[in-house]
Amino acid sequence: MLDSRQIYFVNQIVEYIVHNGIMKDLSVLQESPFTDQGSIVEIFTDVSVWMGIRKVIDTINANAAA
C-alpha cells in the first residue's frame, strides 16, 4: 500500500508520461514537481517498491518504442 507522498509521486510520473509519451530521462525525477514531497530515497524507504515502479516505467518506454 502506498502512502500519500508515494501516491503523489506516482501521479506525477503518470502526468509526465501522459504529456510526453515516455520517461526516457529518469533524471527529471530529481526535479520539481517530483521532489516537492521529498527525494526518491525519502519517499520510497522500501527500495523494492521503487524498483517495481521503475520496472513499470521501463515497460511503458519499451512499449512506446515497439
PDB file with one MODEL, atoms N, CA, C and O in Angstrom:
MODEL        1
ATOM      1  N   MET A   1       0.845  -1.180   0.000  1.00  0.00           N
ATOM      2  CA  MET A   1       0.000   0.000   0.000  1.00  0.00           C
ATOM      3  C   MET A   1       0.893   1.247   0.000  1.00  0.00           C
ATOM      4  O   MET A   1       1.839   1.345   0.782  1.00  0.00           O
ATOM      5  N   LEU A   2       0.584   2.176  -0.868  1.00  0.00           N
ATOM      6  CA  LEU A   2       1.364   3.407  -0.949  1.00  0.00           C
ATOM      7  C   LEU A   2       0.814   4.453   0.007  1.00  0.00           C
ATOM      8  O   LEU A   2      -0.394   4.529   0.232  1.00  0.00           O
ATOM      9  N   ASP A   3       1.714   5.260   0.569  1.00  0.00           N
ATOM     10  CA  ASP A   3       1.261   6.362   1.412  1.00  0.00           C
ATOM     11  C   ASP A   3       0.995   7.588   0.532  1.00  0.00           C
ATOM     12  O   ASP A   3       1.207   7.537  -0.680  1.00  0.00           O
ATOM     13  N   SER A   4       0.539   8.676   1.129  1.00  0.00           N
ATOM     14  CA  SER A   4       0.122   9.851   0.353  1.00  0.00           C
ATOM     15  C   SER A   4       1.273  10.464  -0.445  1.00  0.00           C
ATOM     16  O   SER A   4       1.062  10.931  -1.565  1.00  0.00           O
ATOM     17  N   ARG A   5       2.480  10.471   0.112  1.00  0.00           N
ATOM     18  CA  ARG A   5       3.624  11.026  -0.631  1.00  0.00           C
ATOM     19  C   ARG A   5       3.981  10.147  -1.824  1.00  0.00           C
ATOM     20  O   ARG A   5       4.326  10.653  -2.892  1.00  0.00           O
ATOM     21  N   GLN A   6       3.899   8.849  -1.647  1.00  0.00           N
ATOM     22  CA  GLN A   6       4.196   7.924  -2.741  1.00  0.00           C
ATOM     23  C   GLN A   6       3.142   8.030  -3.843  1.00  0.00           C
ATOM     24  O   GLN A   6       3.469   7.998  -5.029  1.00  0.00           O
ATOM     25  N   ILE A   7       1.890   8.155  -3.447  1.00  0.00           N
ATOM     26  CA  ILE A   7       0.809   8.322  -4.424  1.00  0.00           C
ATOM     27  C   ILE A   7       1.012   9.611  -5.208  1.00  0.00           C
ATOM     28  O   ILE A   7       0.846   9.621  -6.427  1.00  0.00           O
ATOM     29  N   TYR A   8       1.367  10.696  -4.531  1.00  0.00           N
ATOM     30  CA  TYR A   8       1.649  11.960  -5.211  1.00  0.00           C
ATOM     31  C   TYR A   8       2.761  11.766  -6.236  1.00  0.00           C
ATOM     32  O   TYR A   8       2.640  12.216  -7.375  1.00  0.00           O
ATOM     33  N   PHE A   9       3.832  11.106  -5.840  1.00  0.00           N
ATOM     34  CA  PHE A   9       4.979  10.884  -6.717  1.00  0.00           C
ATOM     35  C   PHE A   9       4.563  10.078  -7.948  1.00  0.00           C
ATOM     36  O   PHE A   9       4.906  10.440  -9.073  1.00  0.00           O
ATOM     37  N   VAL A  10       3.828   8.992  -7.736  1.00  0.00           N
ATOM     38  CA  VAL A  10       3.380   8.156  -8.852  1.00  0.00           C
ATOM     39  C   VAL A  10       2.447   8.951  -9.767  1.00  0.00           C
ATOM     40  O   VAL A  10       2.532   8.829 -10.989  1.00  0.00           O
ATOM     41  N   ASN A  11       1.569   9.754  -9.196  1.00  0.00           N
ATOM     42  CA  ASN A  11       0.681  10.584 -10.016  1.00  0.00           C
ATOM     43  C   ASN A  11       1.473  11.563 -10.870  1.00  0.00           C
ATOM     44  O   ASN A  11       1.088  11.838 -12.007  1.00  0.00           O
ATOM     45  N   GLN A  12       2.571  12.092 -10.344  1.00  0.00           N
ATOM     46  CA  GLN A  12       3.419  12.992 -11.127  1.00  0.00           C
ATOM     47  C   GLN A  12       4.068  12.245 -12.294  1.00  0.00           C
ATOM     48  O   GLN A  12       4.209  12.796 -13.385  1.00  0.00           O
ATOM     49  N   ILE A  13       4.459  10.994 -12.061  1.00  0.00           N
ATOM     50  CA  ILE A  13       5.015  10.174 -13.143  1.00  0.00           C
ATOM     51  C   ILE A  13       3.956   9.957 -14.224  1.00  0.00           C
ATOM     52  O   ILE A  13       4.243  10.096 -15.413  1.00  0.00           O
ATOM     53  N   VAL A  14       2.745   9.620 -13.815  1.00  0.00           N
ATOM     54  CA  VAL A  14       1.653   9.406 -14.771  1.00  0.00           C
ATOM     55  C   VAL A  14       1.429  10.667 -15.599  1.00  0.00           C
ATOM     56  O   VAL A  14       1.329  10.595 -16.824  1.00  0.00           O
ATOM     57  N   GLU A  15       1.349  11.818 -14.941  1.00  0.00           N
ATOM     58  CA  GLU A  15       1.148  13.085 -15.657  1.00  0.00           C
ATOM     59  C   GLU A  15       2.272  13.339 -16.649  1.00  0.00           C
ATOM     60  O   GLU A  15       2.022  13.773 -17.774  1.00  0.00           O
ATOM     61  N   TYR A  16       3.498  13.077 -16.246  1.00  0.00           N
ATOM     62  CA  TYR A  16       4.652  13.286 -17.118  1.00  0.00           C
ATOM     63  C   TYR A  16       4.543  12.400 -18.360  1.00  0.00           C
ATOM     64  O   TYR A  16       4.751  12.866 -19.480  1.00  0.00           O
ATOM     65  N   ILE A  17       4.221  11.137 -18.158  1.00  0.00           N
ATOM     66  CA  ILE A  17       4.130  10.202 -19.286  1.00  0.00           C
ATOM     67  C   ILE A  17       2.948  10.548 -20.186  1.00  0.00           C
ATOM     68  O   ILE A  17       3.054  10.427 -21.407  1.00  0.00           O
ATOM     69  N   VAL A  18       1.832  10.974 -19.614  1.00  0.00           N
ATOM     70  CA  VAL A  18       0.681  11.391 -20.422  1.00  0.00           C
ATOM     71  C   VAL A  18       1.077  12.546 -21.337  1.00  0.00           C
ATOM     72  O   VAL A  18       0.695  12.570 -22.507  1.00  0.00           O
ATOM     73  N   HIS A  19       1.837  13.499 -20.813  1.00  0.00           N
ATOM     74  CA  HIS A  19       2.228  14.673 -21.599  1.00  0.00           C
ATOM     75  C   HIS A  19       3.388  14.413 -22.553  1.00  0.00           C
ATOM     76  O   HIS A  19       3.473  15.055 -23.600  1.00  0.00           O
ATOM     77  N   ASN A  20       4.283  13.487 -22.216  1.00  0.00           N
ATOM     78  CA  ASN A  20       5.497  13.278 -23.007  1.00  0.00           C
ATOM     79  C   ASN A  20       5.557  11.937 -23.734  1.00  0.00           C
ATOM     80  O   ASN A  20       6.434  11.732 -24.573  1.00  0.00           O
ATOM     81  N   GLY A  21       4.654  11.038 -23.428  1.00  0.00           N
ATOM     82  CA  GLY A  21       4.623   9.738 -24.089  1.00  0.00           C
ATOM     83  C   GLY A  21       5.522   8.692 -23.455  1.00  0.00           C
ATOM     84  O   GLY A  21       5.155   7.519 -23.387  1.00  0.00           O
ATOM     85  N   ILE A  22       6.692   9.100 -22.990  1.00  0.00           N
ATOM     86  CA  ILE A  22       7.650   8.205 -22.337  1.00  0.00           C
ATOM     87  C   ILE A  22       8.376   8.974 -21.235  1.00  0.00           C
ATOM     88  O   ILE A  22       8.228  10.189 -21.106  1.00  0.00           O
ATOM     89  N   MET A  23       9.155   8.249 -20.453  1.00  0.00           N
ATOM     90  CA  MET A  23      10.029   8.869 -19.465  1.00  0.00           C
ATOM     91  C   MET A  23      11.412   8.268 -19.668  1.00  0.00           C
ATOM     92  O   MET A  23      11.863   7.424 -18.894  1.00  0.00           O
ATOM     93  N   LYS A  24      12.074   8.725 -20.732  1.00  0.00           N
ATOM     94  CA  LYS A  24      13.382   8.179 -21.091  1.00  0.00           C
ATOM     95  C   LYS A  24      14.472   8.651 -20.135  1.00  0.00           C
ATOM     96  O   LYS A  24      15.338   7.871 -19.738  1.00  0.00           O
ATOM     97  N   ASP A  25      14.428   9.917 -19.771  1.00  0.00           N
ATOM     98  CA  ASP A  25      15.455  10.516 -18.915  1.00  0.00           C
ATOM     99  C   ASP A  25      14.950  10.551 -17.475  1.00  0.00           C
ATOM    100  O   ASP A  25      14.198  11.450 -17.098  1.00  0.00           O
ATOM    101  N   LEU A  26      15.363   9.575 -16.676  1.00  0.00           N
ATOM    102  CA  LEU A  26      14.876   9.486 -15.296  1.00  0.00           C
ATOM    103  C   LEU A  26      15.441  10.578 -14.395  1.00  0.00           C
ATOM    104  O   LEU A  26      15.006  10.713 -13.251  1.00  0.00           O
ATOM    105  N   SER A  27      16.398  11.359 -14.885  1.00  0.00           N
ATOM    106  CA  SER A  27      16.943  12.445 -14.059  1.00  0.00           C
ATOM    107  C   SER A  27      15.882  13.498 -13.753  1.00  0.00           C
ATOM    108  O   SER A  27      16.036  14.262 -12.800  1.00  0.00           O
ATOM    109  N   VAL A  28      14.805  13.555 -14.543  1.00  0.00           N
ATOM    110  CA  VAL A  28      13.727  14.504 -14.246  1.00  0.00           C
ATOM    111  C   VAL A  28      13.093  14.199 -12.894  1.00  0.00           C
ATOM    112  O   VAL A  28      12.468  15.071 -12.289  1.00  0.00           O
ATOM    113  N   LEU A  29      13.251  12.967 -12.420  1.00  0.00           N
ATOM    114  CA  LEU A  29      12.680  12.585 -11.128  1.00  0.00           C
ATOM    115  C   LEU A  29      13.395  13.250  -9.956  1.00  0.00           C
ATOM    116  O   LEU A  29      12.935  13.166  -8.817  1.00  0.00           O
ATOM    117  N   GLN A  30      14.512  13.908 -10.232  1.00  0.00           N
ATOM    118  CA  GLN A  30      15.269  14.612  -9.197  1.00  0.00           C
ATOM    119  C   GLN A  30      14.948  16.104  -9.183  1.00  0.00           C
ATOM    120  O   GLN A  30      15.632  16.893  -8.530  1.00  0.00           O
ATOM    121  N   GLU A  31      13.888  16.482  -9.920  1.00  0.00           N
ATOM    122  CA  GLU A  31      13.490  17.883 -10.021  1.00  0.00           C
ATOM    123  C   GLU A  31      12.032  18.030  -9.600  1.00  0.00           C
ATOM    124  O   GLU A  31      11.313  17.041  -9.454  1.00  0.00           O
ATOM    125  N   SER A  32      11.608  19.274  -9.407  1.00  0.00           N
ATOM    126  CA  SER A  32      10.203  19.556  -9.136  1.00  0.00           C
ATOM    127  C   SER A  32       9.390  19.226 -10.387  1.00  0.00           C
ATOM    128  O   SER A  32       9.887  19.472 -11.486  1.00  0.00           O
ATOM    129  N   PRO A  33       8.207  18.699 -10.298  1.00  0.00           N
ATOM    130  CA  PRO A  33       7.374  18.502  -9.114  1.00  0.00           C
ATOM    131  C   PRO A  33       7.628  17.181  -8.379  1.00  0.00           C
ATOM    132  O   PRO A  33       7.043  16.934  -7.324  1.00  0.00           O
ATOM    133  N   PHE A  34       8.492  16.343  -8.932  1.00  0.00           N
ATOM    134  CA  PHE A  34       8.715  15.027  -8.328  1.00  0.00           C
ATOM    135  C   PHE A  34       9.296  15.130  -6.921  1.00  0.00           C
ATOM    136  O   PHE A  34       8.983  14.305  -6.063  1.00  0.00           O
ATOM    137  N   THR A  35      10.121  16.114  -6.679  1.00  0.00           N
ATOM    138  CA  THR A  35      10.778  16.258  -5.375  1.00  0.00           C
ATOM    139  C   THR A  35      10.015  17.162  -4.413  1.00  0.00           C
ATOM    140  O   THR A  35      10.504  17.448  -3.320  1.00  0.00           O
ATOM    141  N   ASP A  36       8.830  17.614  -4.802  1.00  0.00           N
ATOM    142  CA  ASP A  36       8.067  18.526  -3.943  1.00  0.00           C
ATOM    143  C   ASP A  36       7.736  17.925  -2.580  1.00  0.00           C
ATOM    144  O   ASP A  36       7.574  18.660  -1.607  1.00  0.00           O
ATOM    145  N   GLN A  37       7.636  16.606  -2.497  1.00  0.00           N
ATOM    146  CA  GLN A  37       7.291  15.939  -1.235  1.00  0.00           C
ATOM    147  C   GLN A  37       8.482  15.184  -0.641  1.00  0.00           C
ATOM    148  O   GLN A  37       8.351  14.498   0.373  1.00  0.00           O
ATOM    149  N   GLY A  38       9.649  15.318  -1.288  1.00  0.00           N
ATOM    150  CA  GLY A  38      10.855  14.640  -0.822  1.00  0.00           C
ATOM    151  C   GLY A  38      11.549  13.935  -1.974  1.00  0.00           C
ATOM    152  O   GLY A  38      10.990  13.801  -3.063  1.00  0.00           O
ATOM    153  N   SER A  39      12.772  13.488  -1.724  1.00  0.00           N
ATOM    154  CA  SER A  39      13.527  12.770  -2.753  1.00  0.00           C
ATOM    155  C   SER A  39      13.010  11.337  -2.872  1.00  0.00           C
ATOM    156  O   SER A  39      12.251  10.869  -2.023  1.00  0.00           O
ATOM    157  N   ILE A  40      13.425  10.653  -3.924  1.00  0.00           N
ATOM    158  CA  ILE A  40      13.028   9.253  -4.115  1.00  0.00           C
ATOM    159  C   ILE A  40      13.415   8.425  -2.892  1.00  0.00           C
ATOM    160  O   ILE A  40      12.631   7.598  -2.428  1.00  0.00           O
ATOM    161  N   VAL A  41      14.613   8.645  -2.375  1.00  0.00           N
ATOM    162  CA  VAL A  41      15.097   7.883  -1.215  1.00  0.00           C
ATOM    163  C   VAL A  41      14.245   8.164   0.019  1.00  0.00           C
ATOM    164  O   VAL A  41      13.974   7.258   0.807  1.00  0.00           O
ATOM    165  N   GLU A  42      13.825   9.408   0.188  1.00  0.00           N
ATOM    166  CA  GLU A  42      12.982   9.766   1.335  1.00  0.00           C
ATOM    167  C   GLU A  42      11.570   9.205   1.191  1.00  0.00           C
ATOM    168  O   GLU A  42      10.974   8.753   2.169  1.00  0.00           O
ATOM    169  N   ILE A  43      11.041   9.234  -0.018  1.00  0.00           N
ATOM    170  CA  ILE A  43       9.660   8.806  -0.247  1.00  0.00           C
ATOM    171  C   ILE A  43       9.539   7.286  -0.255  1.00  0.00           C
ATOM    172  O   ILE A  43       8.594   6.727   0.302  1.00  0.00           O
ATOM    173  N   PHE A  44      10.505   6.622  -0.892  1.00  0.00           N
ATOM    174  CA  PHE A  44      10.461   5.161  -1.019  1.00  0.00           C
ATOM    175  C   PHE A  44      11.554   4.547  -0.154  1.00  0.00           C
ATOM    176  O   PHE A  44      12.626   4.191  -0.642  1.00  0.00           O
ATOM    177  N   THR A  45      11.264   4.430   1.135  1.00  0.00           N
ATOM    178  CA  THR A  45      12.233   3.846   2.058  1.00  0.00           C
ATOM    179  C   THR A  45      12.419   2.352   1.787  1.00  0.00           C
ATOM    180  O   THR A  45      13.465   1.784   2.102  1.00  0.00           O
ATOM    181  N   ASP A  46      11.399   1.723   1.202  1.00  0.00           N
ATOM    182  CA  ASP A  46      11.500   0.322   0.775  1.00  0.00           C
ATOM    183  C   ASP A  46      11.898   0.326  -0.700  1.00  0.00           C
ATOM    184  O   ASP A  46      11.078   0.621  -1.570  1.00  0.00           O
ATOM    185  N   VAL A  47      13.144   0.001  -0.973  1.00  0.00           N
ATOM    186  CA  VAL A  47      13.685   0.069  -2.332  1.00  0.00           C
ATOM    187  C   VAL A  47      12.898  -0.822  -3.293  1.00  0.00           C
ATOM    188  O   VAL A  47      12.792  -0.502  -4.477  1.00  0.00           O
ATOM    189  N   SER A  48      12.353  -1.920  -2.810  1.00  0.00           N
ATOM    190  CA  SER A  48      11.621  -2.829  -3.696  1.00  0.00           C
ATOM    191  C   SER A  48      10.378  -2.158  -4.283  1.00  0.00           C
ATOM    192  O   SER A  48       9.986  -2.459  -5.410  1.00  0.00           O
ATOM    193  N   VAL A  49       9.760  -1.254  -3.530  1.00  0.00           N
ATOM    194  CA  VAL A  49       8.600  -0.518  -4.047  1.00  0.00           C
ATOM    195  C   VAL A  49       9.043   0.374  -5.203  1.00  0.00           C
ATOM    196  O   VAL A  49       8.404   0.393  -6.255  1.00  0.00           O
ATOM    197  N   TRP A  50      10.129   1.110  -5.010  1.00  0.00           N
ATOM    198  CA  TRP A  50      10.644   1.967  -6.077  1.00  0.00           C
ATOM    199  C   TRP A  50      11.058   1.135  -7.292  1.00  0.00           C
ATOM    200  O   TRP A  50      10.800   1.538  -8.426  1.00  0.00           O
ATOM    201  N   MET A  51      11.689  -0.007  -7.074  1.00  0.00           N
ATOM    202  CA  MET A  51      12.123  -0.843  -8.200  1.00  0.00           C
ATOM    203  C   MET A  51      10.919  -1.351  -9.003  1.00  0.00           C
ATOM    204  O   MET A  51      11.002  -1.488 -10.224  1.00  0.00           O
ATOM    205  N   GLY A  52       9.822  -1.624  -8.334  1.00  0.00           N
ATOM    206  CA  GLY A  52       8.597  -2.022  -9.038  1.00  0.00           C
ATOM    207  C   GLY A  52       8.072  -0.906  -9.918  1.00  0.00           C
ATOM    208  O   GLY A  52       7.648  -1.144 -11.049  1.00  0.00           O
ATOM    209  N   ILE A  53       8.101   0.314  -9.397  1.00  0.00           N
ATOM    210  CA  ILE A  53       7.663   1.475 -10.177  1.00  0.00           C
ATOM    211  C   ILE A  53       8.607   1.694 -11.351  1.00  0.00           C
ATOM    212  O   ILE A  53       8.168   1.969 -12.468  1.00  0.00           O
ATOM    213  N   ARG A  54       9.891   1.572 -11.096  1.00  0.00           N
ATOM    214  CA  ARG A  54      10.897   1.734 -12.161  1.00  0.00           C
ATOM    215  C   ARG A  54      10.681   0.706 -13.272  1.00  0.00           C
ATOM    216  O   ARG A  54      10.826   1.026 -14.452  1.00  0.00           O
ATOM    217  N   LYS A  55      10.338  -0.513 -12.901  1.00  0.00           N
ATOM    218  CA  LYS A  55      10.083  -1.565 -13.889  1.00  0.00           C
ATOM    219  C   LYS A  55       8.882  -1.207 -14.765  1.00  0.00           C
ATOM    220  O   LYS A  55       8.900  -1.446 -15.973  1.00  0.00           O
ATOM    221  N   VAL A  56       7.853  -0.641 -14.167  1.00  0.00           N
ATOM    222  CA  VAL A  56       6.677  -0.217 -14.936  1.00  0.00           C
ATOM    223  C   VAL A  56       7.060   0.894 -15.916  1.00  0.00           C
ATOM    224  O   VAL A  56       6.626   0.875 -17.068  1.00  0.00           O
ATOM    225  N   ILE A  57       7.864   1.858 -15.473  1.00  0.00           N
ATOM    226  CA  ILE A  57       8.332   2.928 -16.362  1.00  0.00           C
ATOM    227  C   ILE A  57       9.102   2.324 -17.534  1.00  0.00           C
ATOM    228  O   ILE A  57       8.881   2.708 -18.683  1.00  0.00           O
ATOM    229  N   ASP A  58       9.993   1.391 -17.257  1.00  0.00           N
ATOM    230  CA  ASP A  58      10.769   0.737 -18.317  1.00  0.00           C
ATOM    231  C   ASP A  58       9.861   0.000 -19.299  1.00  0.00           C
ATOM    232  O   ASP A  58      10.106   0.022 -20.505  1.00  0.00           O
ATOM    233  N   THR A  59       8.818  -0.649 -18.792  1.00  0.00           N
ATOM    234  CA  THR A  59       7.873  -1.368 -19.647  1.00  0.00           C
ATOM    235  C   THR A  59       7.107  -0.397 -20.544  1.00  0.00           C
ATOM    236  O   THR A  59       6.921  -0.662 -21.732  1.00  0.00           O
ATOM    237  N   ILE A  60       6.668   0.717 -19.983  1.00  0.00           N
ATOM    238  CA  ILE A  60       5.965   1.738 -20.775  1.00  0.00           C
ATOM    239  C   ILE A  60       6.874   2.260 -21.879  1.00  0.00           C
ATOM    240  O   ILE A  60       6.450   2.392 -23.027  1.00  0.00           O
ATOM    241  N   ASN A  61       8.119   2.555 -21.533  1.00  0.00           N
ATOM    242  CA  ASN A  61       9.073   3.043 -22.531  1.00  0.00           C
ATOM    243  C   ASN A  61       9.293   2.013 -23.635  1.00  0.00           C
ATOM    244  O   ASN A  61       9.345   2.369 -24.812  1.00  0.00           O
ATOM    245  N   ALA A  62       9.422   0.745 -23.267  1.00  0.00           N
ATOM    246  CA  ALA A  62       9.639  -0.319 -24.253  1.00  0.00           C
ATOM    247  C   ALA A  62       8.426  -0.468 -25.167  1.00  0.00           C
ATOM    248  O   ALA A  62       8.575  -0.656 -26.374  1.00  0.00           O
ATOM    249  N   ASN A  63       7.236  -0.384 -24.599  1.00  0.00           N
ATOM    250  CA  ASN A  63       6.018  -0.492 -25.405  1.00  0.00           C
ATOM    251  C   ASN A  63       5.884   0.683 -26.365  1.00  0.00           C
ATOM    252  O   ASN A  63       5.425   0.510 -27.494  1.00  0.00           O
ATOM    253  N   ALA A  64       6.276   1.865 -25.933  1.00  0.00           N
ATOM    254  CA  ALA A  64       6.196   3.052 -26.789  1.00  0.00           C
ATOM    255  C   ALA A  64       7.179   2.957 -27.951  1.00  0.00           C
ATOM    256  O   ALA A  64       6.912   3.476 -29.034  1.00  0.00           O
ATOM    257  N   ALA A  65       8.303   2.302 -27.731  1.00  0.00           N
ATOM    258  CA  ALA A  65       9.333   2.177 -28.769  1.00  0.00           C
ATOM    259  C   ALA A  65       9.009   1.068 -29.764  1.00  0.00           C
ATOM    260  O   ALA A  65       9.550   1.044 -30.869  1.00  0.00           O
ATOM    261  N   ALA A  66       8.126   0.150 -29.374  1.00  0.00           N
ATOM    262  CA  ALA A  66       7.824  -1.016 -30.229  1.00  0.00           C
ATOM    263  C   ALA A  66       6.919  -0.646 -31.389  1.00  0.00           C
ATOM    264  O   ALA A  66       6.571  -1.505 -32.198  1.00  0.00           O
TER     265      ALA A  66
ENDMDL
END
